[in-house]
Amino acid sequence: MLKGELYEIINLTGEEAEVRLLPTSVVYAAHFPGYPITPGVVIVKIAVELMSEICEHAVDVISARNIKFVSPVIPSDDTRLVYQFGDSGAVSVLLGGSVCATMSLKLQ
């Protein structure tokens, strides 16, 4: 679980979650030293963890489709991502009000 190690939840509802990235995470030391970027797999993993929080039980990914990373997510002391959960597993991730990633997740 990345919660507490890489991010903290600021706000969580059934349709949206706001998280703050923790730039001191060991993930950023390795990806990449001197110029940290949030790995795409981490952005997807956070979405799955947030859905588990919303459902109040662990969920598994059956499939992930149409994953698009539009802009890099560079961590700072106040980097906040907003995850918006739509119909049929659609997820949009916003950084500063702009979409930085989209995906369609089928969960169980």
LUMPASE-260309 format. One line per 8 residues: number of its first residue (from 1); their letters; for each residue y, x, z of N, C-alpha, C, O. Coordinates in Angstrom, 3 decimals, m for minus. Each point is the difference from the previous one (the first is absolute). Last residue first. Example, Ala and Ser with C-alpha at 12.3 -4.5 7.8 and 13.67 -1.06 7.14 Angstrom:
BEGIN
2 = sa = m2.250 12.850 7.080 1.190 0.820 0.060 1.090 m0.770 0.730 1.108 0.509 0.169; m6.828 m0.219 m0.239 1.190 m0.890 0.000 1.200 0.900 0.000 m0.019 1.036 0.665 .
//
This chain:
BEGIN
108 = qlklsmta = m5.690 m12.694 m9.293 m1.023 m0.868 0.633 0.068 0.217 1.488 m0.759 m0.614 0.749; 4.070 1.307 m5.615 m0.485 0.401 1.319 m1.073 m0.946 0.491 m0.105 m1.142 m0.448; 3.149 3.009 m4.056 m0.961 m1.043 0.362 m0.680 0.487 1.265 m0.648 1.046 0.008; 5.608 0.208 m2.501 m1.158 0.339 0.817 m0.878 m1.218 0.221 0.491 m1.082 0.320; 3.727 3.349 m3.490 m0.730 m1.250 0.198 m1.291 0.370 0.706 m0.833 0.725 m0.545; 6.130 1.628 m0.008 m1.471 0.053 m0.089 m0.554 m1.394 0.141 0.676 m0.921 0.456; 4.176 4.433 m0.727 m0.612 m1.322 m0.069 m1.497 0.172 m0.136 m0.487 1.026 m0.474; 5.415 1.961 1.925 m1.424 m0.096 m0.333 m0.399 m1.465 m0.071 0.570 m0.852 0.681 .
100 = cvsggllv = 3.936 2.188 0.021 m0.500 1.359 m0.214 m1.489 m0.012 m0.342 m0.524 0.998 m0.496; 5.234 m4.429 0.531 m1.464 0.109 m0.064 m0.379 1.441 m0.268 0.484 0.618 m0.948; 4.073 m1.951 3.575 m0.533 0.167 m1.362 m1.518 0.165 0.049 m0.540 0.615 0.919; 3.363 m0.982 3.044 0.224 m1.197 m0.796 m0.522 0.071 m1.426 0.028 m1.003 m0.714; m0.640 4.528 4.005 1.440 m0.202 m0.188 0.314 m1.179 m0.892 1.011 0.012 m0.703; m5.695 0.704 0.316 0.668 1.087 0.702 1.487 m0.162 m0.272 0.437 0.111 m1.145; m5.356 m3.253 0.664 1.406 0.277 m0.261 0.507 1.126 0.884 m0.375 0.116 1.166; m4.385 m2.549 m3.365 0.505 0.887 1.040 1.423 0.384 m0.385 0.252 0.499 m1.097 .
92 = svagsdgf = m4.157 m4.642 m0.002 1.143 0.793 m0.453 0.479 0.828 1.172 0.048 m0.479 1.133; m4.783 m2.437 m2.666 0.781 0.707 1.017 1.122 0.764 m0.707 m0.233 0.721 m0.970; m3.907 m4.857 0.181 1.114 0.787 m0.539 0.799 0.603 1.147 0.314 m0.680 0.977; m4.278 m2.393 m0.794 m0.077 1.416 0.349 1.096 0.875 m0.561 m0.081 1.225 0.088; m0.269 m6.141 m0.627 m1.112 0.688 m0.668 m0.018 1.505 0.254 m0.431 0.764 m0.863; 5.061 m2.845 2.106 m1.229 m0.716 m0.332 m1.011 0.917 m0.669 0.369 0.972 m0.658; 3.163 1.613 3.590 0.093 m1.222 m0.798 m1.364 m0.636 m0.218 m0.988 0.351 0.646; 3.968 3.358 2.686 m1.327 m0.463 m0.379 0.121 m1.345 m0.699 0.528 m0.964 0.555 .
84 = qyvlrtdd = 2.608 5.612 0.660 0.044 m1.438 m0.229 m1.353 m0.426 m0.558 m0.469 0.546 m0.999; 2.858 3.817 3.873 m1.165 m0.478 m0.745 0.107 m1.510 m0.102 0.100 m0.694 1.012; 3.435 4.981 m0.017 m0.264 m1.421 0.188 m1.146 m0.376 m0.929 0.087 0.163 m1.218; 1.865 4.676 3.656 m0.606 m0.693 m1.130 m0.193 m1.458 0.377 m0.376 m0.310 1.130; 3.554 4.823 0.574 m0.659 m1.268 0.287 m0.500 m0.612 m1.294 0.702 m0.029 m1.011; 1.438 4.850 3.373 m0.611 m0.577 m1.201 m0.775 m1.233 0.404 m0.939 0.067 0.793; 3.730 3.212 1.923 0.217 m1.442 m0.089 m0.554 m0.602 m1.292 0.544 m0.983 m0.503; m0.880 5.695 1.709 m0.028 m0.627 1.322 0.170 m1.510 m0.054 m0.353 m0.688 0.957 .
76 = spivpsvf = m1.759 2.724 m5.243 1.110 0.525 0.801 m0.078 m0.717 1.343 m0.903 m0.805 0.229; m2.297 1.495 m5.191 0.241 m0.392 1.389 1.245 0.658 0.596 0.320 1.153 m0.289; m1.642 m2.803 m4.818 0.248 1.252 0.715 0.366 m0.361 1.440 0.975 m0.714 0.232; m3.320 m1.564 m4.762 0.444 m0.352 1.345 0.070 1.298 0.797 m1.020 0.573 0.384; 1.360 m1.796 m6.027 m0.602 0.703 1.141 0.578 m0.497 1.324 1.151 m0.429 0.076; m1.624 m2.822 m4.421 0.849 1.103 0.452 m0.632 0.663 1.219 m0.735 m0.647 0.745; m1.679 m2.614 m3.276 1.217 0.024 m0.806 0.919 1.162 0.373 0.637 0.600 m0.864; m6.024 m2.048 0.956 0.943 0.691 0.873 1.246 0.274 m0.831 m0.016 0.842 m0.898 .
68 = kinrasiv = m4.439 m4.408 0.625 1.071 0.730 m0.676 0.921 0.595 1.054 0.444 m0.687 0.919; m5.516 m2.036 m1.837 0.793 0.770 0.956 1.020 0.826 m0.782 m0.344 0.778 m0.890; m3.281 m4.246 m0.407 1.414 0.039 m0.398 0.886 0.715 1.016 1.099 m0.458 0.313; m5.627 m0.833 1.827 0.348 0.028 m1.421 1.511 0.123 m0.174 0.779 m0.257 0.918; m5.343 0.509 2.695 1.431 0.272 m0.074 0.341 0.158 m1.476 m0.563 0.846 m0.695; m3.748 m3.044 4.054 0.529 0.620 m1.214 1.509 0.174 0.131 0.672 m0.726 0.733; m3.361 m0.258 3.002 m1.051 m0.232 m0.991 0.423 0.613 m1.330 m0.799 0.623 m0.701; 2.207 0.392 6.048 0.456 m0.133 m1.384 m1.219 m0.176 m0.900 m0.902 0.838 m0.014 .
60 = dvahecie = 1.374 m2.348 5.362 m0.463 1.043 m0.912 0.525 m0.276 m1.395 0.194 m1.155 m0.380; 1.341 m0.099 5.847 m0.314 m0.454 m1.356 m0.435 1.202 m0.829 0.426 1.129 0.243; 0.068 m2.682 5.371 m0.068 1.021 m1.049 m0.360 m0.638 m1.340 m0.882 m0.856 m0.075; 3.549 m2.082 3.634 m1.327 0.620 m0.066 m0.003 0.990 m1.159 0.811 m0.102 m0.920; 2.950 m2.776 1.859 m0.512 0.248 1.350 m1.470 0.404 0.021 m0.707 m0.242 0.978; 4.090 m0.663 m4.644 m1.223 m0.806 0.117 m0.634 0.092 1.394 m0.879 m0.789 0.346; 4.759 3.392 m1.350 0.356 m1.397 m0.247 m1.206 m0.912 0.227 0.129 m1.064 0.605; m0.813 5.722 m0.344 0.833 m0.457 1.118 0.334 m1.482 m0.145 m0.074 m0.756 0.968 .
52 = smlevaik = m2.157 2.822 m4.508 m0.903 m0.124 1.146 0.758 m0.503 1.220 m0.509 m0.835 0.749; 3.011 1.885 m4.533 m0.741 m1.252 m0.214 m1.003 m0.227 1.124 m0.217 m1.142 0.405; 2.519 5.186 m0.402 0.900 m1.094 0.343 m0.671 m1.352 m0.196 0.193 m0.918 0.797; m2.529 4.792 m2.101 0.115 m0.063 1.452 0.909 m1.144 0.437 m0.281 m0.672 0.992; m0.082 1.524 m5.592 m1.268 m0.520 0.517 0.060 m0.134 1.526 m0.446 m1.004 0.556; 4.125 3.025 m2.692 m0.082 m1.422 m0.372 m1.258 m0.640 0.575 0.053 m1.107 0.535; 0.439 5.757 m0.069 0.889 m0.725 0.913 m0.044 m1.495 m0.305 m0.036 m0.815 0.922; m2.275 3.627 m3.857 m0.688 m0.099 1.295 0.860 m0.743 1.021 m0.522 m0.801 0.776 .
44 = vivvgpti = 2.424 1.860 m5.001 m1.016 m1.055 m0.120 m0.692 m0.222 1.341 m0.198 m1.146 0.405; 3.220 4.661 m0.622 0.752 m1.244 m0.202 m0.958 m1.177 m0.101 0.266 m1.066 0.555; m2.143 5.335 m0.407 0.533 m0.379 1.309 0.780 m1.307 m0.100 m0.105 m0.853 0.882; m1.496 2.890 m4.798 m1.120 m0.582 0.738 0.442 m0.446 1.389 m0.544 m0.964 0.538; 3.647 3.305 m3.261 m0.242 m1.367 m0.454 m1.119 m0.677 0.765 0.102 m1.181 0.330; 2.808 5.117 1.974 m1.044 m0.164 m1.011 m0.212 m1.477 m0.357 0.106 m0.878 0.857; 4.507 3.198 0.863 m1.058 m0.869 0.499 m1.041 m0.186 m1.105 0.335 m0.482 m1.082; 2.748 4.902 1.696 m0.037 m1.265 m0.751 m1.158 m0.813 0.559 m1.075 0.542 0.259 .
36 = pygpfhaa = 4.191 4.343 0.963 m1.006 m1.021 0.273 0.192 m1.267 m0.832 1.118 m0.475 m0.199; 0.264 5.682 0.164 0.458 m1.162 m0.765 m1.012 m1.130 0.175 m0.758 m0.302 m0.922; 0.219 4.386 3.350 1.357 0.225 m0.488 0.571 m1.147 m0.805 1.220 m0.099 m0.130; m6.405 0.230 0.403 0.841 0.811 0.884 1.378 0.264 m0.624 0.102 0.448 m1.142; m2.677 m4.918 m0.132 m0.147 1.413 m0.329 0.914 0.800 0.908 1.097 m0.461 0.312; m4.441 m1.699 0.853 0.299 m0.680 m1.267 1.499 m0.193 m0.158 0.414 m1.136 0.234; m2.542 3.141 3.677 m0.927 0.405 m1.057 0.404 m0.531 m1.377 m0.471 0.514 m1.014; 2.928 m1.544 4.955 m0.095 1.466 0.036 m0.877 0.509 m1.141 0.193 1.109 m0.499 .
28 = yvvstpll = 0.238 m5.760 1.341 1.128 0.559 m0.744 0.020 1.521 0.011 0.569 0.621 m0.898; m3.877 m3.011 3.353 m0.158 m0.303 m1.434 1.100 0.661 m0.807 m0.250 0.545 m1.075; 0.264 m0.544 5.857 m0.701 1.128 m0.615 m0.216 m0.231 m1.502 m0.129 0.959 m0.761; 4.300 m3.283 3.389 m1.448 m0.144 m0.193 m0.587 1.222 m0.704 0.637 0.603 m0.864; 4.088 m1.743 1.933 m0.663 1.119 0.669 m1.523 m0.062 m0.140 m0.705 0.858 0.532; 3.830 m4.278 m2.181 0.029 1.218 m0.815 m0.662 1.209 0.650 m0.233 1.002 m0.677; m0.394 m6.434 0.867 0.190 1.052 0.992 m0.077 1.353 m0.713 m1.095 0.492 m0.272; 2.482 m5.864 m1.326 m0.855 1.170 m0.161 0.362 1.054 1.039 1.160 0.134 0.389 .
20 = rveaeegt = m0.691 m5.602 m0.159 0.787 1.234 m0.028 m0.975 1.152 m0.093 m0.925 0.113 0.804; 0.697 m5.665 m2.319 m0.530 1.143 0.735 0.972 1.170 m0.115 0.744 0.121 m0.973; m1.361 m5.876 0.190 0.881 1.153 m0.120 m0.566 1.110 0.871 m0.303 m0.208 1.175; m1.621 m4.592 m3.764 m0.049 0.976 1.094 0.989 1.115 m0.295 0.146 0.437 m1.141; m1.780 m5.934 m0.483 0.787 1.215 m0.158 m0.167 0.897 1.227 m0.189 m0.474 1.120; m1.880 m3.890 m1.652 0.327 0.268 m1.398 0.709 1.325 m0.225 0.174 0.425 m1.142; m1.596 m2.321 5.468 m1.120 m0.273 m0.890 0.244 0.386 m1.450 m0.945 0.124 m0.779; 3.538 2.631 4.466 m0.211 m1.443 m0.112 m1.188 m0.201 m0.921 m0.625 0.973 m0.422 .
12 = lniieyle = 3.352 3.265 3.302 m1.192 m0.457 m0.707 m0.061 m1.519 0.042 0.019 m0.602 1.073; 3.149 5.540 0.041 m0.042 m1.464 m0.041 m1.210 m0.419 m0.824 m0.329 0.643 m0.997; 0.845 3.886 2.265 1.291 m0.471 0.502 m0.025 m1.516 0.119 0.451 m0.561 0.998; m4.414 4.626 m1.022 0.408 m1.322 m0.479 1.301 m0.391 0.683 0.102 0.028 1.226; m1.856 5.082 m2.451 0.027 m0.994 1.060 0.506 m1.309 m0.579 0.819 m0.010 m0.919; m3.405 4.929 m1.022 1.022 m1.047 m0.040 m0.060 m0.835 1.273 m0.983 0.018 0.740; m1.736 3.865 m1.353 0.823 0.168 m1.198 1.125 m1.033 m0.081 1.019 0.233 m0.649; m4.009 m0.002 4.423 m0.073 1.384 m0.473 0.967 0.251 m1.150 0.599 1.071 m0.098 .
4 = gklm = m0.976 m5.391 2.011 0.227 0.875 1.143 m0.024 1.476 m0.377 0.629 0.823 0.664; m3.153 m3.910 m3.898 1.014 m0.538 0.910 0.092 0.903 1.235 m1.005 0.337 0.625; m2.321 0.204 m4.074 1.227 0.788 m0.144 1.112 m0.464 0.935 0.951 0.739 0.255; m6.638 m0.792 m0.181 1.172 m0.839 0.000 1.245 0.891 0.000 0.097 0.954 0.772 .
//
